[in-house]
Amino acid sequence: MHPIYDSFYLDLLRSLEDCKLNRSSEEERLECCYEKALHHWEQLKSYFRDHQFESTAEEVFFFKQVKPVFISEIEYSLLRYQSYLFEPDRDEEARIYFWKMECRKIRTFLANHSAFFDYLDCGDNSMDSQFFLPRNSDGSNFLLFGRSYDLGVNTASSHDWIISMRMTYKKYHEYINAHSGLSLE
């Protein structure tokens, strides 16, 4: 990452670690992680609103590599909090079903965006300016992902949210397997 983004990211990691170590309950830890991730994203967003990108390549890099890291922490906190609230705790069969449905949601997302992931994974960058420059956005990000923290016209590209959610779901899947005691695909 660019040194300025590294600084924002390290601050985010320190804040998240503080939440995990210094909150007494799981609910407080999850709420804190969400609040800190959102706060750090807002700080970064404010920074890049006040500073123009030096090049198109830097702008693509930001929306392809940097922003998804921050957004994935927000989304991961939301998923963890949701699972904390809704995981059945008295009925083992319902608990297993709950986690299987969470994994199904992940598989569906990955399948729906497999062509885009193939594009990313093969190292192709021929469509990067279309996918990762806000000025070229097709607006699908607002229809499909429209989060209140990510509705600015100049703060979202059409595809950065897909990378964010891929990162989120990877981390969430690891959590599901560790937490549930199940080995789910």
trRosetta pair geometry for C-beta under 8 A, 3 or more apart (Angstrom, degrees):
i j d omega theta_ij theta_ji phi_ij phi_ji
1 5 4.3 -113 169 91 119 117
1 6 4.9 155 86 -62 114 78
1 9 6.5 87 61 -3 171 146
1 65 6.9 -172 -99 132 81 118
1 66 6.1 105 -134 -96 111 95
2 5 4.6 81 59 11 85 107
2 6 6.9 -147 90 -12 40 86
2 58 7.3 50 -66 -145 144 102
2 61 7.5 104 -32 120 110 135
2 66 7.5 -26 24 -78 100 137
3 6 5.3 -50 -145 31 34 118
3 7 6.6 39 156 -23 64 100
4 7 5.7 -48 -156 28 34 115
4 8 6.9 32 149 -14 63 102
4 47 7.3 -177 160 162 123 145
5 8 5.6 -52 -151 38 39 111
5 9 6.1 38 151 -20 69 108
5 44 7.5 56 -125 -136 74 121
5 62 7.5 -163 -84 -116 140 80
5 66 4.8 -83 -147 -127 146 129
6 9 5.6 -59 -145 40 29 111
6 10 6.1 29 158 -19 67 106
7 10 6.0 -52 -143 35 27 108
7 11 6.5 29 155 -17 60 106
8 11 5.8 -58 -154 36 30 113
8 12 6.5 34 149 -22 64 105
8 40 6.3 134 179 -176 88 99
8 43 6.6 -179 -135 102 108 111
8 44 4.9 85 -169 -86 156 105
8 47 7.2 -123 -76 14 137 156
8 70 7.7 -25 134 -82 118 127
9 12 5.4 -51 -151 33 35 115
9 13 6.5 34 152 -18 66 103
9 66 7.9 -117 -59 -148 118 83
9 69 6.4 -6 -116 123 118 142
9 70 7.6 -114 -99 -70 78 88
10 13 5.6 -50 -146 36 34 111
10 14 6.4 36 154 -19 65 105
11 14 5.8 -54 -148 37 30 112
11 15 6.4 31 154 -19 64 107
11 40 6.2 169 102 -121 101 118
11 43 8.0 -57 98 84 144 155
12 15 5.8 -59 -150 37 29 111
12 16 6.3 27 155 -17 66 107
12 36 7.0 137 -147 145 64 98
12 37 6.7 62 -156 -114 109 58
12 40 4.1 114 -92 175 96 172
12 70 6.7 -131 -99 -114 163 83
12 73 6.6 158 171 29 128 173
13 16 5.8 -54 -145 37 31 110
13 17 6.3 32 155 -19 65 107
14 17 5.8 -55 -147 37 29 111
14 18 6.4 34 152 -22 63 105
15 18 5.5 -52 -150 33 32 115
15 19 6.6 37 151 -22 64 101
15 36 4.0 -179 142 -167 123 134
15 39 7.5 -128 176 70 165 121
15 40 6.5 -173 36 -50 149 125
16 19 5.6 -49 -153 30 35 115
16 20 6.5 31 151 -17 65 105
16 33 5.5 52 -134 -128 84 89
16 36 5.9 -174 -71 96 59 139
16 37 6.9 47 -81 -64 108 88
16 73 6.8 -100 -80 -157 141 130
17 20 5.7 -56 -149 37 34 111
17 21 6.2 19 158 -9 68 113
18 21 6.1 -66 -141 45 27 101
18 22 5.5 -20 178 19 67 122
18 32 7.9 -117 102 156 81 133
18 36 7.7 151 62 -96 104 159
19 22 7.0 -74 -119 51 14 83
19 23 5.7 1 -174 -13 58 126
19 29 5.5 116 151 -152 89 63
19 32 3.6 174 -135 114 111 120
19 33 4.8 171 110 -64 159 68
19 36 5.8 -132 -44 -1 132 142
20 23 7.3 -46 -112 29 10 101
20 29 5.7 63 -109 -152 46 118
20 33 7.3 49 -56 -71 80 113
23 28 3.9 -165 -177 115 118 108
23 29 4.3 175 75 -73 133 65
23 32 5.3 -156 -59 -2 146 146
24 28 6.1 43 49 42 63 148
25 28 4.6 95 58 8 83 102
25 29 6.9 -145 96 -6 44 86
26 29 5.6 -55 -148 36 33 113
26 30 6.2 30 156 -17 67 107
26 84 6.1 -173 132 -134 119 133
27 30 6.0 -57 -147 38 28 108
27 31 6.3 25 157 -15 64 109
27 81 7.9 78 -137 -133 61 86
27 84 6.6 164 -90 147 68 145
28 31 5.8 -56 -143 40 30 110
28 32 6.0 32 157 -21 65 110
29 32 5.8 -59 -148 38 26 112
29 33 6.3 27 155 -20 64 106
30 33 5.8 -51 -146 34 30 111
30 34 6.5 30 155 -17 63 105
30 77 6.2 146 -168 -163 71 81
30 80 5.4 -152 -126 111 114 109
30 81 4.4 147 157 -85 132 85
30 84 5.9 -122 -33 -6 166 157
31 34 5.8 -56 -152 36 31 111
31 35 6.3 28 154 -16 66 109
31 81 7.0 92 -69 -108 57 130
32 35 5.8 -57 -145 39 30 109
32 36 6.1 25 159 -16 67 110
33 36 5.9 -57 -141 40 27 107
33 37 6.1 27 160 -19 64 109
33 73 7.4 -126 170 174 95 93
33 77 4.4 -169 110 -110 102 120
33 80 7.6 7 75 63 143 141
34 37 6.0 -58 -145 37 26 108
34 38 6.2 23 158 -15 63 111
34 74 6.7 72 -145 -145 67 61
34 77 3.8 176 -78 137 73 138
34 78 6.4 97 -113 -62 119 63
34 81 6.4 -8 -47 -34 136 141
35 38 5.9 -60 -148 40 26 110
35 39 6.1 30 154 -22 64 109
36 39 5.5 -52 -143 36 31 114
36 40 6.3 27 159 -16 65 105
37 40 6.1 -57 -147 38 28 106
37 41 6.4 29 154 -18 63 107
37 70 7.0 153 -171 -173 83 67
37 73 3.9 -160 -128 119 128 106
37 74 4.4 -174 125 -74 124 62
37 76 8.0 173 -93 52 168 90
37 77 5.6 -172 18 -8 143 140
38 41 5.7 -55 -148 36 31 111
38 42 6.4 31 154 -19 65 106
38 74 5.5 91 -72 -114 70 113
38 149 5.9 -117 -139 -106 96 153
39 42 5.8 -57 -150 36 29 111
39 43 6.5 31 151 -20 64 104
40 43 5.5 -48 -147 34 36 115
40 44 6.4 35 154 -17 65 104
40 70 6.3 -142 108 -139 100 110
40 73 7.8 1 62 79 126 145
41 44 5.8 -56 -148 39 32 109
41 45 6.1 36 152 -21 66 108
41 70 4.5 139 -95 157 89 123
41 71 6.7 88 -114 -75 138 57
41 73 7.9 -172 -49 64 109 106
41 74 6.1 -20 -23 -47 148 130
41 149 6.3 59 103 163 138 130
42 45 5.5 -52 -143 38 31 115
42 46 6.3 35 155 -21 63 105
42 149 7.2 -91 -68 -151 88 106
43 46 5.7 -55 -150 35 29 112
43 47 6.5 33 151 -23 63 104
44 47 5.5 -50 -150 31 34 115
44 48 6.5 16 160 -7 67 104
44 66 7.8 -163 -178 151 142 115
44 67 7.9 174 122 -103 137 67
44 70 6.0 -120 35 -84 154 166
45 48 6.4 -63 -146 42 27 96
45 49 6.3 34 153 -26 63 107
45 152 7.3 132 -166 21 127 150
45 155 5.5 20 -140 -131 110 136
46 49 5.7 -53 -148 30 30 115
46 50 6.7 17 157 -8 62 110
47 50 6.2 -74 -159 42 28 102
47 51 6.1 -16 161 17 69 117
48 51 5.8 -70 -127 60 39 88
48 53 7.4 21 -158 -60 104 82
48 62 6.8 118 -123 -159 155 153
48 155 7.9 127 83 -113 117 85
49 154 7.3 108 -110 96 82 126
49 155 7.6 -29 -71 -75 98 106
53 56 7.5 95 114 -88 131 21
53 58 4.5 178 -170 92 102 109
53 59 4.1 129 100 -65 177 88
53 62 6.7 -118 -100 -7 126 138
54 58 5.1 70 49 4 83 155
55 58 4.8 104 54 3 77 97
55 59 7.1 -137 99 -2 46 86
56 59 5.5 -55 -150 37 37 114
56 60 6.3 39 152 -20 69 103
56 129 6.7 2 172 -110 125 108
56 133 7.0 -21 -155 -93 93 129
57 60 5.8 -51 -147 36 31 111
57 61 6.3 36 151 -22 63 106
58 61 5.4 -52 -148 36 33 117
58 62 6.4 39 152 -25 64 101
59 62 5.7 -48 -150 29 32 114
59 63 6.7 14 158 -4 64 106
59 132 7.5 151 126 130 76 95
59 133 6.1 53 123 -112 123 83
60 63 6.3 -67 -149 46 29 98
60 64 5.6 12 161 -7 69 122
60 125 8.0 80 157 -166 146 112
60 128 4.9 51 -157 154 135 117
60 129 6.4 -64 -86 -86 124 56
60 132 4.6 87 -141 98 69 130
60 133 6.5 -39 -81 -60 77 83
61 64 6.0 -67 -132 48 22 101
61 65 5.2 -28 -175 27 65 120
61 66 6.8 56 134 -13 74 104
62 65 7.1 -61 -105 53 10 79
62 66 4.7 -40 -145 39 53 125
62 67 6.0 62 154 -26 71 98
63 66 7.6 -12 -41 49 18 85
63 67 5.4 -2 -124 18 42 134
63 132 4.1 158 90 -168 120 90
63 133 7.1 -178 28 -76 154 29
63 134 7.2 -173 -86 -42 149 79
63 157 4.3 70 -178 -6 147 133
63 160 4.6 -99 -178 -75 83 128
64 68 7.4 -23 169 -6 24 121
64 128 6.5 -28 -66 -146 145 106
64 131 7.6 69 -90 105 102 109
64 132 4.7 -27 -54 -114 93 153
64 160 6.9 -115 -82 -103 34 85
64 163 6.7 112 -157 -26 51 168
65 68 7.0 -84 -165 33 11 106
65 69 7.4 9 155 -21 52 109
66 69 6.2 -62 -166 24 33 111
66 70 7.2 16 152 -7 67 106
67 70 6.0 -65 -157 40 39 106
67 71 5.9 28 156 -13 76 112
67 160 5.1 4 89 -176 130 141
67 164 7.2 -60 124 -70 82 114
68 71 5.7 -59 -135 45 33 107
68 72 5.7 40 164 -28 69 107
68 160 5.7 -145 -61 -175 88 82
68 163 4.1 -63 -100 109 153 106
68 164 4.1 -145 -138 -74 75 67
68 166 8.0 -7 -168 49 135 91
68 167 5.7 124 155 2 106 139
69 72 6.0 -54 -147 30 22 112
69 73 7.2 23 153 -19 56 102
69 167 7.0 -107 -100 167 44 171
70 73 6.0 -56 -161 28 34 109
70 74 7.1 31 147 -15 65 102
71 74 5.6 -52 -155 34 41 112
71 75 6.1 33 152 -14 72 109
71 150 6.8 44 -116 -81 123 139
71 160 7.3 109 14 139 153 102
71 161 6.9 -101 145 -115 158 60
71 164 3.8 -32 94 -134 121 141
71 168 7.9 -71 120 -50 76 117
72 75 5.7 -57 -141 44 34 108
72 76 5.9 39 157 -25 67 106
72 164 4.8 -157 -61 -162 75 68
72 165 7.5 -165 -104 -70 82 19
72 167 3.8 -48 -108 96 154 118
72 168 4.4 -154 -147 -60 79 77
72 171 7.0 112 163 11 114 134
73 76 5.7 -48 -138 35 29 112
73 77 6.5 33 158 -20 60 104
74 77 6.0 -60 -158 34 28 110
74 78 6.6 26 149 -18 64 107
74 147 7.9 116 122 162 137 159
74 149 6.7 -121 -162 68 163 155
75 78 5.5 -52 -149 35 36 114
75 79 6.4 35 154 -17 67 104
75 164 6.3 114 2 149 143 104
75 165 6.4 -101 155 -100 168 63
75 168 4.1 -43 99 -107 121 151
76 79 5.8 -54 -147 38 32 110
76 80 6.2 32 155 -18 66 107
76 168 4.9 -154 -63 -139 77 82
76 171 5.2 -19 -114 90 134 134
76 172 6.0 -158 -129 -61 80 91
77 80 5.8 -55 -144 39 29 111
77 81 6.2 29 156 -19 64 108
78 81 5.8 -56 -146 37 28 109
78 82 6.2 30 155 -20 64 107
79 82 5.6 -54 -145 37 30 112
79 83 6.3 26 157 -15 65 106
79 168 6.6 131 -6 170 140 111
79 172 5.0 -32 117 -109 152 137
80 83 5.9 -57 -147 39 29 107
80 84 6.2 36 151 -25 64 106
80 172 7.4 -142 -59 -114 75 91
80 175 6.8 -74 -97 165 99 167
81 84 5.4 -51 -149 32 32 117
81 85 6.5 27 154 -16 64 106
82 85 5.9 -60 -151 38 30 107
82 86 6.0 -13 167 13 67 117
83 86 6.4 -75 -129 55 27 87
83 87 5.3 41 174 -46 71 106
83 98 7.8 128 -141 152 84 118
83 102 6.8 29 -98 -98 118 150
84 87 6.8 -27 -119 10 14 109
86 98 7.1 179 126 -147 90 131
87 95 6.2 45 179 -131 87 85
87 98 5.6 147 -129 123 61 157
87 99 7.7 35 -126 -58 103 85
88 91 5.0 -42 157 54 135 90
88 94 3.9 5 45 110 170 114
88 95 4.7 -125 73 -68 93 68
88 98 5.7 176 9 -29 93 139
89 95 7.1 80 -92 -84 26 120
91 94 3.8 49 97 17 117 116
91 95 6.5 169 90 -18 60 83
92 95 5.4 -51 -145 34 34 115
92 96 6.4 34 157 -18 66 102
93 96 6.0 -52 -150 35 30 109
93 97 6.4 31 151 -17 63 108
94 97 5.5 -54 -146 39 33 115
94 98 6.3 43 151 -28 65 102
95 98 5.6 -48 -150 28 31 116
95 99 6.8 22 156 -11 63 103
95 180 7.5 168 153 -141 98 94
96 99 6.1 -59 -152 39 32 104
96 100 6.3 33 151 -20 66 108
96 180 7.6 112 -111 -175 55 119
96 182 6.6 120 -130 -70 85 147
97 100 5.6 -56 -146 37 32 113
97 101 6.3 31 156 -19 66 105
98 101 6.0 -61 -155 36 27 108
98 102 6.6 28 149 -20 63 104
99 102 5.4 -47 -147 32 38 115
99 103 6.5 38 153 -16 66 102
99 176 5.5 143 -156 -163 103 106
99 180 4.4 70 -114 -109 163 152
99 182 6.0 138 107 38 147 140
99 184 6.1 -166 139 -29 105 159
100 103 5.7 -54 -151 38 33 111
100 104 6.4 39 148 -24 65 104
100 184 6.3 -154 -100 -131 59 136
101 104 5.3 -46 -144 33 36 117
101 105 6.6 46 152 -24 63 98
102 105 5.7 -47 -155 28 33 115
102 106 6.9 33 147 -17 62 102
102 172 7.5 -123 167 150 116 116
102 176 5.9 -174 102 -106 130 138
103 106 5.5 -51 -153 34 39 114
103 107 6.3 38 151 -18 69 104
103 173 6.8 85 -115 -122 81 91
103 176 6.3 172 -67 134 92 163
103 184 4.5 -123 -65 144 158 127
103 185 6.6 102 176 86 135 38
104 107 5.6 -52 -145 38 34 111
104 108 6.2 37 155 -22 66 106
105 108 5.8 -54 -148 34 27 113
105 109 6.6 29 154 -18 61 106
106 109 5.9 -57 -152 35 30 111
106 110 6.3 25 154 -15 66 109
106 169 4.5 148 -131 -166 99 120
106 172 6.9 -166 -85 87 127 113
106 173 5.6 112 -153 -73 170 109
107 110 5.8 -59 -146 40 30 109
107 111 6.1 29 156 -18 66 109
107 185 7.5 55 -77 126 125 79
108 111 5.8 -57 -145 39 28 110
108 112 6.2 29 157 -21 64 109
109 112 5.8 -58 -147 36 27 111
109 113 6.5 -8 165 10 63 112
109 165 6.2 -114 180 140 143 126
109 166 7.8 -166 132 -85 116 61
109 169 6.1 -169 75 -66 142 161
110 113 6.6 -78 -146 53 25 89
110 114 6.5 58 152 -74 64 81
110 117 7.1 7 -158 -26 75 158
110 166 7.3 97 -100 -118 81 86
110 169 7.1 -150 -53 109 99 153
111 114 5.6 -14 -149 -35 33 116
113 116 4.7 -45 -177 43 86 117
113 117 5.8 90 122 -25 87 98
113 162 5.3 173 -145 -157 152 122
113 166 7.4 -116 92 -69 141 109
114 117 5.5 -56 -144 40 35 111
114 118 6.3 42 154 -25 67 101
115 118 5.6 -47 -150 30 32 115
115 119 6.7 39 148 -21 61 101
116 119 5.4 -48 -155 31 36 117
116 120 6.6 33 150 -15 66 103
116 131 7.9 140 -144 -126 109 139
116 159 6.7 -165 -155 -147 138 125
116 162 5.9 -10 117 140 154 156
117 120 5.6 -51 -147 38 37 111
117 121 5.9 30 158 -17 69 112
117 166 6.8 147 -99 -110 112 146
118 121 5.9 -59 -137 42 27 106
118 122 6.2 20 165 -17 64 111
119 122 6.6 -65 -147 35 19 102
119 124 5.3 -80 -163 63 68 120
119 127 6.7 -34 -169 43 142 127
120 124 7.8 -82 -75 51 16 80
120 163 7.2 147 -105 -97 156 102
124 127 7.2 34 131 16 108 90
125 128 4.5 -7 -171 -27 79 127
127 130 4.8 -54 -172 45 77 116
127 131 5.4 68 129 -19 93 109
128 131 5.8 -66 -137 47 30 103
128 132 5.3 -26 -177 25 71 120
129 132 7.0 -68 -110 55 18 80
129 133 5.2 3 -165 -8 61 127
129 136 6.2 87 145 0 72 161
130 133 7.4 -20 -78 32 8 96
130 136 5.2 -119 -132 144 42 140
130 158 7.7 -40 148 43 66 131
131 136 7.9 -14 1 97 17 121
131 157 6.4 67 143 148 49 126
131 158 6.2 -107 -148 68 46 96
131 159 3.9 -24 -170 23 95 142
132 157 4.6 32 -145 169 34 172
132 159 6.3 -64 -68 59 66 103
132 160 6.4 93 -124 -62 78 91
133 136 4.5 60 76 16 100 107
133 137 7.6 -137 96 -39 53 71
133 157 6.1 91 43 -116 13 117
134 137 5.4 -19 -158 -24 45 119
134 153 6.6 112 170 150 124 57
134 154 5.1 127 107 -139 163 40
134 155 7.0 62 -93 16 147 14
134 156 6.1 97 -112 73 104 39
134 157 5.2 -102 -72 -83 55 64
136 157 7.6 15 65 -146 83 94
136 158 7.3 -83 106 -4 74 117
137 140 7.7 -143 180 27 84 69
137 141 6.4 -60 -158 16 123 118
137 156 6.8 63 -102 109 156 78
137 157 5.5 -160 -82 -155 102 44
137 158 4.2 159 -140 -50 73 88
138 158 4.9 51 27 -111 80 147
139 142 5.5 -45 -171 32 70 112
139 143 6.5 62 137 -16 82 103
139 158 7.2 -13 12 -104 22 101
140 143 5.5 -61 -150 43 42 109
140 144 5.5 14 163 0 78 117
140 158 5.4 60 44 -157 96 100
141 144 6.4 -66 -129 51 23 93
141 145 5.1 -37 -168 40 64 117
141 146 7.5 127 136 -60 59 58
141 150 7.7 -94 155 136 116 116
141 156 5.2 -166 115 156 149 122
141 157 7.0 119 -36 101 153 34
141 158 5.1 -154 -26 -136 105 39
141 159 7.4 -114 -70 -44 111 23
141 160 7.3 24 -113 44 145 78
141 161 5.1 141 -139 3 102 131
142 145 7.3 -54 -88 58 13 73
142 146 4.8 53 -167 -82 52 98
142 151 6.7 76 -120 -133 99 76
142 156 7.4 121 -61 99 80 149
143 146 6.7 58 -60 -30 7 113
144 161 7.3 161 93 94 102 145
145 150 7.1 -39 125 92 109 136
145 161 4.1 -36 -99 179 175 162
145 165 7.7 -131 -113 -42 121 127
146 150 7.6 -167 -150 81 29 92
146 151 6.3 42 -152 -95 77 97
147 150 4.5 48 66 30 98 107
147 151 7.2 -146 81 -45 46 81
148 151 6.3 -31 -145 -15 30 120
150 155 6.6 -139 -149 113 58 109
150 156 5.3 94 171 -79 90 125
150 161 7.2 119 144 -86 156 110
151 155 8.0 35 69 64 26 113
151 156 7.3 -23 -120 -8 13 142
152 155 3.5 53 73 19 119 115
152 156 6.4 141 70 -5 66 93
153 156 7.5 -87 -150 41 15 89
156 160 6.5 -141 -153 46 62 121
156 161 7.2 17 -155 -41 108 104
157 160 4.7 97 50 -18 97 104
159 162 5.1 -41 -166 24 70 118
159 163 6.9 67 142 -15 81 95
160 163 5.8 -55 -159 37 43 109
160 164 6.2 47 145 -23 71 106
161 164 5.2 -51 -147 36 37 118
161 165 6.2 33 157 -17 69 104
162 165 6.0 -54 -146 39 29 106
162 166 6.4 35 151 -23 62 104
163 166 5.6 -52 -148 32 33 114
163 167 6.5 32 154 -16 65 104
164 167 5.9 -61 -156 37 29 109
164 168 6.2 30 149 -20 66 109
165 168 5.1 -49 -141 38 38 117
165 169 6.0 34 160 -18 69 106
166 169 6.1 -56 -143 39 26 106
166 170 6.4 32 154 -24 61 105
167 170 5.8 -53 -150 30 30 113
167 171 6.6 22 156 -10 63 107
168 171 6.1 -67 -157 41 28 105
168 172 5.9 23 153 -17 68 114
169 172 5.3 -53 -135 43 34 113
169 173 6.0 42 160 -26 67 102
170 173 6.0 -52 -149 31 25 111
170 174 6.8 25 151 -16 59 104
171 174 5.7 -54 -155 34 33 113
171 175 6.5 35 147 -19 65 105
172 175 5.4 -51 -150 36 36 115
172 176 6.3 43 150 -25 67 101
173 176 5.5 -46 -147 30 34 115
173 177 6.6 30 156 -15 64 103
173 184 7.8 -130 -157 88 84 96
174 177 6.1 -57 -151 37 30 107
174 178 6.3 22 155 -12 65 112
175 178 5.8 -64 -145 44 30 106
175 179 5.5 15 165 -9 70 119
176 179 6.2 -62 -132 46 21 101
176 180 5.4 4 177 -7 63 122
176 182 7.6 -42 150 64 85 99
176 184 6.1 -60 129 52 121 126
177 180 6.7 -51 -116 42 17 99
177 182 6.8 -103 -128 83 54 61
177 183 6.0 42 -143 -120 105 47
177 184 6.1 -147 -87 36 80 77
180 184 7.0 12 71 -7 147 122
